Every structure is written in C-alpha cells, then in structure tokens.
C-alpha cells in the first residue's frame, strides 16, 4: 500500500548494508521498532532467527500481526469468496466517508464504502462467534486494509479526499489475500510506545525509522 517513507525500494539496499555490518543473519534477532506497513520486517523475516515488530498505530499492528506474526498456511479461499459476495451494508464507512453519507466525504465510492462495511462487520462477527482463529482474523483484516487502500479516493494519505473519483477509486473493491512468508514461529508483534517497549525486549539488530517530523501518522491514516 502507499505509505509515507516506505522503504520498499530500499529494502534490498538495507539487507546488503546490514549484512555487511553484522555478518550472518540466520542467528540474529531483528527488531523493527517503527514498523509502519512492515516492509523492512517482511524483508528480514525469512533471513533471521526472529523478528520483533512494533508500531503505535493499530492499523500497523494489524498489518504486521499478519505479515510478521503469521507463519502457518491458512485455508482462506472460501472465506474470501464469501466476503467478496456479501450483501452491501450502509454502515460506518458509508455514512462518514462516502459522498452519499451524511458527511459527504468522498474517500470511497458509495458502493465500495458499503462493501467495506459489509466485509468488516462479517469478519468481526466470525471472530466473535469463533468461526475463525486469531491468525485468520488478522489475515482477513490486513487483506481488507490493503484492498481498501487500492480503491481509496485519496492522494496516498487520508488527511483529505479528492473532489472527483479518480480512476482507481471507480474500480469495484475486490478483497485480495495479504500473503505472508511461512517461516518461523518465534516472531513477536507489538502495538506499543517504542520508548517503553525498548526496555522490555532484547535482540541483535535494532532498525529505527521514526516519523520524519512531529506529526503522528494516525492523522494521515486515521481511516485505516
């Protein structure tokens, strides 16, 4: 997904540079303490003994709980099919973040907003009734965040929406799987203040990529 300061294009460089300093990565614990969307942690997940991932934003925790925390194959195809074919719901996102909602905020097309509401509600109900596991819950939530971001009517951030629906926002939302690497069962994912967490964890490599200014990311990604 689009994200301020994403290190996707730098991930290969980071791997090579860190490897030059620390040598063999296989026995190392890698900590990504300002994880964001987890791009860096995901790069190192199959290379190190374990990854510690943290971010104070909850949407980031959801993404990393899936991409870093999950390691076993999930049987999701039938569930995704059901979620993609739900009856639309005029819920929270539709009412507050679509043009026809009372807020008249065009963050999503009206149809996509209703589909997000339907999918989000169904995932929560499945978890409440224990139809799905915790691992599946975060996999489905991460899939929804990623899929919704692809059809958002914004210029990458959610501080504002565009006056007219751009082409990508006109496409119908399709819930796509948020694939993760099936490696390791000893990774840890946190949703804490980095200043407090640092006193409770231990590792070999500490990767620190904090926000570039004093503005918290929550204001730019509040909808997620």
N, C-alpha and C positions, 0 to 999 in steps of 0.2 A: 504494500500500500504506500501511497505518497506520505512522506513524513519529513518534518524539518530535521536537517542534519543527518539524514540516513547515510549509513556507511556501506550501503550495498556495493557501490562501485569501488570502494576502498578495501573491501573485505580480504581480497587476495593479498594486497599490499600489507595489511595488518598481520595476516598469518605469516607471511615471509619475514617481516620485520621482528615480530615477537619471537619467532622460532630462532632467528639469528642470535637473540639475546639469551634465551633460556634453554636452547637446545631441544632435546627430545621432548615432545608434548604428551606422550602416552601416559606418563605417571603424574601429570600435573593437574591441579585443581584450578580452573579458570573462573574468575569472578567478574561478571559484567554488572556493575552496581547501579548504572543508569541505563537500563536495558532498552528502553523505548520499544520498538517493534521486535527486538530480539535478533536483528540481523547478524550482529557480531557473535552472540552466543550460539546461534544456529550454525555459524561457520565453524566454530570450535567444538561443538558438541561431539561429532564423530572422531575428533582428533585427540581429545584429552580424557583423563580419568573421570572427571565430573565437571559440571558447570553449575555455578551459583549465579542465578539471575535475579535481579531486583529492579523495581521501579515503583515510585509512589503513586503513579496513576493506575487506576483499576483496569482500564481497558488494556494497558500494557501488561498487567498481571495476567489477564485472560489470554492474551496472545502468547506470552511466554509459558504460562501454565500448560498450554497445548504444545507449542513448538519445542520447548526445553523439557518440560515435566513429563510429557507423554513419551512412551518408548515401546509400547506393545501395539500390535496391529489391532485395528478396530473394524468391526463389521458395520459400516455406516451407509452403504449404498441404498438400502431400503429406506432408512431413516431420511436421507437427503431427498429421495424421491417423494416421500410423504410430505416433507416440509415445502418442497417446491410446488406442490399441488394443493395446498391448503386454501380454504375459502378466505377471501380477504377480510381484514378486520380494521375498522376505523378506530384505532387506539391512540396511544400517547404520541407516537411519532407523526401519525397522520394529523392529529389535532393541533400539534405545536410546530411541526416542521415541514408541512406541505402547503401549497398555495390555497387549497380549499378549506384547510383547517382554520380555526378562528384566529390564529396568529398570522396567517397569510405569509408564512416564511417558506420560501421555495428551496429548501435544502434538498428535497427529493421530489420526484414526480408524485402525483397523488396515488397512482397505482403502486409504485414502489414503496411509498410510505406505508400503505395498507398491508403490503406483503411483509415488510419488516415487522410490523406489529403482530401479524399472524404467526410468523416464524418465531419471534422472540417469546411470545406467550406460550406457544406449544412446547418449546424447549424447556421453559420453566416448569410447565405442568408435568412433563415427562420426568424431570428431576425430582419434583415434589412427590410424585407417585412412585418413585424409584424404578421407573421403567428403563432408565439409562443410568450408567455409572457416572462417577465424578469425572473420570477421564473423558468419557464420551460427551459429557456436559460441556467441558471446556473446549473440546474439539469442535462441537457444533457452534458454540458462541464465537470462537475465533473465526470459524468459517463465515458466520454471519457478518462479523465486523469487516473482514476482508472483502466480502462480496458486496456489502452495502457501500463501502468506500469507493468501489469501482463505478457506481452509478450515482454518486453524490454530485449535486449541482453546485460545486464549490471550486475555488482555485487552490485545491490541495488542502486547505485548512478550513476549519468550521467557525472561524470568527465572523464570517459573512457568507452569504449565498449570492449567486449570480441572478441578475434580473430576468434573464431568459434561460430556458433549459438548454444546456449545451448538448451536443450530440450523444456523448456517452451517458448523460443523465436521462436521455429519452429511451435508452435501451431497457427492456424489462429485466429486473433483478433476477439472477439465477444463483441459487446457493451452491457454491463450489467448495470442494473439500480443502481444508487447510492442512496440507501434507506436512508430516514431520518425520525426522530420522528415527528409525527403530534401533537406537543404540543406547546402552547403559540404563541402569535402573537406580542410579545413585545421584541424580541431578536434584537441585533444590531451587525452588522459585519463591520469591518473597514479594510482598507488597508493603514495603516499609520505608521510613525515612532512612536514607543512606548513612547519615551521621550516627544513627542509633544502631543500625544493623552491623556496621563495621566492627563494633565491639563484641559481636556475638558469633562471628564467622572466622574461619581460617582457610588459607589457600596459598597458592604459589604465584599466580598471576592476577594482578588487580588492574582491570581495564576501566578507566574513568573517563567518561564522555558526558559531562554535565551540560545542562542548557547553556546556550551562549550568552544569555542575558538573565535578568532577574525575573522575567515573566515566566510563570509556570505554564507548562504545556496543556494543562487542563482547560484553559480558556480557549485554546486553539482546537482542541479535540473533545470538547465537552459532550458533544452529541454521541460520540463513541462510548 
